[in-house]
Amino acid sequence: MVWQQSSLHFATLTLTLTLELLSFTPPPTLAQSQVTPSTQNSWGVGETSVYEPPTDIGAPTRTESGSTREPKKCPKDKKFPNQALTALIPKDPKYIYLALTVEGRPTFFVYVPQTSARMGEFILKDDSDKDVYRTNLTLPIGPGIVSFKLPANAPELEDKKSYHWFFVIRCNPEERNRDLDVDGWILRTQLQSSIENELQNTTPRDRVKLYRQYKIWHEALATLADLRRSNPNDSQLATEWKELLESAGQGEFAQAPILNQ
């Protein structure tokens, strides 16, 4: 398993999470921010707007090309011509971004392809590469989007601290060098009390829009995924889900089934 140590020395970086997120003047409320239907998409922002992960908090540059590569598969899975194991986080060819969360025990999302492997693993490390939490997982029978929420017995993420997480497919439990894995970085932050109040006093759909405005990726994705699970035939939610994934460069997974937790 390749942990990309050379690019991930966050311990030496100063995470200046007095971030604009905590110090800037909050954008207008949802009612104030609405624009005419002809110039807005379902997120209440301009059609050309995309998700912009924070770049001023120590995100390292990638050590390999961001170009498309042949999907890696377990040796027995060559007959499955589908997408690769993918972490559903905003992607960029130059940077490994720290996607933001406001939860102590957030939810992580991964696209798992069709595979003969039945065992997986979730690993969470701190910015010094020390284990914080790890657990074994049972993989789904078919392909789809899998979510994993840190359980109550896992340590809460500390505020203003970055963590490195991994989702692993064990192709052969006896030969761990054959594992497939994807990874991402996450950082917990806090919102101003006025923003938190607005989040608590709005509907889940509008909450997604607020998370989007404040670049809180993990909760935007988790809230919308819950809505889609509860309302599988809602075409508007399907559109919003597609737009969210597209805004993060993950539009190819918009039609993938969202599997139950």
C-alpha positions as CSV (number, residue, x, y, z in Angstrom):
1,M,0.0,0.0,0.0
2,V,1.5,3.4,-1.0
3,W,1.0,6.1,1.6
4,Q,2.7,8.9,-0.4
5,Q,4.9,9.9,2.5
6,S,6.9,12.4,0.6
7,S,4.0,14.8,-0.1
8,L,2.1,14.4,3.2
9,H,4.2,16.1,5.9
10,F,1.4,18.2,7.3
11,A,3.0,18.3,10.7
12,T,5.5,20.8,9.5
13,L,2.9,23.0,7.9
14,T,1.1,25.8,9.8
15,L,-2.6,25.3,9.4
16,T,-3.8,28.9,9.5
17,L,-7.4,28.1,10.3
18,T,-8.2,31.5,11.2
19,L,-9.1,30.8,7.7
20,E,-11.3,33.1,5.7
21,L,-14.1,30.7,6.7
22,L,-13.9,31.9,10.3
23,S,-13.2,35.6,9.7
24,F,-15.0,36.7,6.6
25,T,-18.3,38.4,6.6
26,P,-21.0,35.7,6.1
27,P,-22.6,35.7,2.7
28,P,-26.3,36.6,2.4
29,T,-28.9,34.4,3.8
30,L,-30.6,31.9,1.5
31,A,-33.5,34.3,0.9
32,Q,-31.1,37.1,0.1
33,S,-28.9,35.1,-2.2
34,Q,-31.5,33.8,-4.6
35,V,-31.1,35.0,-8.2
36,T,-33.5,34.7,-11.1
37,P,-34.3,31.2,-12.3
38,S,-32.7,31.8,-15.7
39,T,-29.3,32.4,-14.1
40,Q,-29.1,30.0,-11.3
41,N,-28.8,26.3,-10.9
42,S,-30.4,24.2,-8.1
43,W,-27.6,25.2,-5.7
44,G,-28.6,28.9,-5.7
45,V,-25.3,30.0,-7.2
46,G,-24.2,31.0,-10.6
47,E,-24.2,28.2,-13.2
48,T,-20.4,28.5,-13.8
49,S,-19.7,28.1,-10.1
50,V,-17.8,25.0,-9.0
51,Y,-16.8,23.7,-5.6
52,E,-13.6,25.5,-4.6
53,P,-11.7,23.6,-1.9
54,P,-9.6,25.7,0.4
55,T,-6.0,26.1,-0.9
56,D,-4.4,28.2,1.9
57,I,-4.2,25.6,4.6
58,G,-1.2,23.5,3.7
59,A,-2.5,21.3,0.9
60,P,0.5,19.7,-0.7
61,T,1.1,19.3,-4.4
62,R,0.6,15.9,-6.0
63,T,3.6,13.8,-6.8
64,E,2.0,12.1,-9.8
65,S,0.0,13.2,-12.8
66,G,-3.7,13.8,-12.4
67,S,-4.4,12.4,-15.8
68,T,-6.8,9.4,-16.3
69,R,-5.2,6.0,-15.8
70,E,-6.3,2.5,-16.3
71,P,-8.4,1.5,-13.3
72,K,-6.7,-0.8,-10.9
73,K,-8.6,-4.0,-10.1
74,C,-8.2,-7.1,-8.1
75,P,-6.6,-9.9,-10.2
76,K,-9.9,-11.8,-10.4
77,D,-11.9,-8.8,-11.5
78,K,-10.6,-8.3,-15.0
79,K,-14.0,-9.3,-16.3
80,F,-15.7,-6.3,-14.6
81,P,-15.3,-3.3,-17.0
82,N,-16.3,-0.6,-14.6
83,Q,-15.0,2.5,-12.8
84,A,-12.1,2.4,-10.4
85,L,-12.3,2.6,-6.6
86,T,-12.6,6.3,-6.0
87,A,-12.8,8.6,-3.0
88,L,-15.6,11.1,-3.4
89,I,-13.8,14.3,-2.6
90,P,-13.2,17.3,-4.7
91,K,-10.4,16.5,-7.1
92,D,-7.7,18.6,-8.7
93,P,-4.7,17.5,-10.8
94,K,-2.3,19.7,-8.8
95,Y,-3.4,19.6,-5.2
96,I,-4.5,17.1,-2.6
97,Y,-7.1,19.2,-0.9
98,L,-8.2,19.0,2.7
99,A,-12.0,18.7,2.4
100,L,-13.6,20.4,5.3
101,T,-16.0,19.1,7.9
102,V,-17.7,20.6,11.0
103,E,-18.4,17.2,12.6
104,G,-16.3,15.4,15.1
105,R,-17.2,12.1,13.6
106,P,-17.9,12.8,9.9
107,T,-19.1,10.6,7.1
108,F,-16.7,9.5,4.3
109,F,-17.9,8.5,0.8
110,V,-16.2,6.1,-1.7
111,Y,-17.3,4.6,-5.0
112,V,-16.7,0.9,-4.8
113,P,-16.6,-1.0,-8.1
114,Q,-17.9,-4.4,-8.8
115,T,-15.4,-6.8,-7.2
116,S,-15.0,-10.3,-6.1
117,A,-13.4,-9.1,-2.9
118,R,-15.6,-9.2,0.2
119,M,-13.4,-7.5,2.8
120,G,-12.4,-3.9,3.1
121,E,-10.7,-1.6,5.6
122,F,-11.1,2.0,6.7
123,I,-8.0,3.7,8.2
124,L,-7.7,7.2,9.7
125,K,-4.3,8.6,10.5
126,D,-3.3,12.0,12.0
127,D,-0.9,14.4,10.3
128,S,2.1,12.6,11.8
129,D,1.0,9.3,10.1
130,K,-0.1,7.8,13.4
131,D,-3.2,5.6,13.5
132,V,-6.2,7.2,15.0
133,Y,-8.8,4.6,14.0
134,R,-9.1,1.6,11.8
135,T,-11.8,-1.0,11.2
136,N,-12.6,-3.9,8.8
137,L,-15.6,-3.5,6.5
138,T,-17.8,-5.9,4.5
139,L,-17.9,-4.7,0.9
140,P,-21.2,-4.5,-1.1
141,I,-22.1,-7.2,-3.6
142,G,-22.6,-4.8,-6.4
143,P,-21.0,-1.5,-7.4
144,G,-22.1,1.7,-5.8
145,I,-21.4,4.6,-3.5
146,V,-20.6,3.5,0.0
147,S,-20.5,5.8,3.1
148,F,-18.7,5.2,6.3
149,K,-19.4,7.3,9.4
150,L,-16.9,7.4,12.3
151,P,-18.6,5.4,15.1
152,A,-19.1,6.5,18.7
153,N,-16.1,4.4,19.8
154,A,-13.8,6.3,17.4
155,P,-12.0,9.4,18.7
156,E,-13.5,12.7,17.6
157,L,-11.6,14.7,15.0
158,E,-9.8,17.6,16.8
159,D,-10.6,21.1,15.7
160,K,-8.1,22.7,13.2
161,K,-6.3,19.4,12.8
162,S,-5.8,17.5,9.5
163,Y,-6.3,13.8,9.1
164,H,-5.4,11.4,6.3
165,W,-7.9,8.6,5.6
166,F,-7.8,5.5,3.5
167,F,-10.4,3.1,2.1
168,V,-8.9,-0.3,1.2
169,I,-10.1,-3.3,-0.8
170,R,-8.5,-6.5,0.3
171,C,-8.1,-8.4,-2.9
172,N,-6.4,-11.3,-1.1
173,P,-6.3,-11.1,2.8
174,E,-3.2,-13.3,2.6
175,E,-1.3,-11.1,0.2
176,R,-1.8,-7.5,1.4
177,N,0.6,-6.2,-1.3
178,R,-2.3,-6.7,-3.7
179,D,-4.6,-4.3,-1.8
180,L,-6.3,-1.5,-3.7
181,D,-6.7,1.8,-1.8
182,V,-7.8,5.4,-2.2
183,D,-7.1,8.2,0.2
184,G,-8.1,11.7,1.1
185,W,-7.4,14.5,3.6
186,I,-10.0,16.0,6.0
187,L,-9.8,19.0,8.3
188,R,-12.4,19.8,11.0
189,T,-13.3,23.5,11.4
190,Q,-15.9,25.5,13.2
191,L,-18.4,27.9,11.8
192,Q,-19.4,31.2,13.4
193,S,-22.4,30.9,15.8
194,S,-24.6,32.9,13.5
195,I,-23.9,30.4,10.6
196,E,-24.6,27.5,13.0
197,N,-27.9,29.0,14.0
198,E,-28.9,29.4,10.4
199,L,-28.0,25.8,9.7
200,Q,-30.1,24.6,12.6
201,N,-33.1,26.7,11.6
202,T,-33.4,25.7,7.9
203,T,-34.6,22.6,6.0
204,P,-32.2,19.9,5.0
205,R,-32.3,21.0,1.3
206,D,-31.4,24.5,2.2
207,R,-28.8,23.2,4.6
208,V,-27.0,21.6,1.7
209,K,-26.8,25.0,0.0
210,L,-25.3,26.6,3.1
211,Y,-22.7,23.9,3.4
212,R,-21.9,24.5,-0.2
213,Q,-21.5,28.2,0.4
214,Y,-19.1,27.7,3.3
215,K,-17.2,24.9,1.5
216,I,-18.1,22.2,4.0
217,W,-17.8,19.3,1.6
218,H,-18.4,16.3,3.8
219,E,-21.7,17.6,5.3
220,A,-23.0,18.8,2.0
221,L,-22.5,15.4,0.5
222,A,-23.8,13.5,3.5
223,T,-26.9,15.6,3.9
224,L,-27.8,15.3,0.3
225,A,-27.1,11.6,0.2
226,D,-29.5,11.1,3.2
227,L,-32.2,13.1,1.3
228,R,-31.7,10.9,-1.8
229,R,-32.0,7.7,0.2
230,S,-35.2,8.9,1.8
231,N,-36.6,10.2,-1.5
232,P,-35.3,7.9,-4.2
233,N,-37.9,9.1,-6.8
234,D,-37.3,12.8,-6.3
235,S,-36.0,14.1,-9.7
236,Q,-35.0,17.4,-8.2
237,L,-32.8,15.8,-5.6
238,A,-31.2,13.6,-8.4
239,T,-30.4,16.8,-10.3
240,E,-28.9,18.5,-7.2
241,W,-26.8,15.3,-6.5
242,K,-25.5,15.4,-10.1
243,E,-24.7,19.0,-9.8
244,L,-22.8,18.6,-6.5
245,L,-20.7,15.8,-7.9
246,E,-20.0,17.6,-11.1
247,S,-18.9,20.7,-9.2
248,A,-16.3,18.6,-7.5
249,G,-15.1,16.9,-10.7
250,Q,-16.9,13.6,-9.8
251,G,-19.8,13.8,-12.2
252,E,-19.1,10.3,-13.6
253,F,-20.5,8.8,-10.4
254,A,-23.8,10.8,-10.5
255,Q,-25.8,7.7,-11.7
256,A,-24.2,5.2,-9.3
257,P,-26.5,3.8,-6.7
258,I,-26.1,5.2,-3.2
259,L,-25.9,2.2,-1.0
260,N,-27.3,2.1,2.5
261,Q,-24.9,2.7,5.4
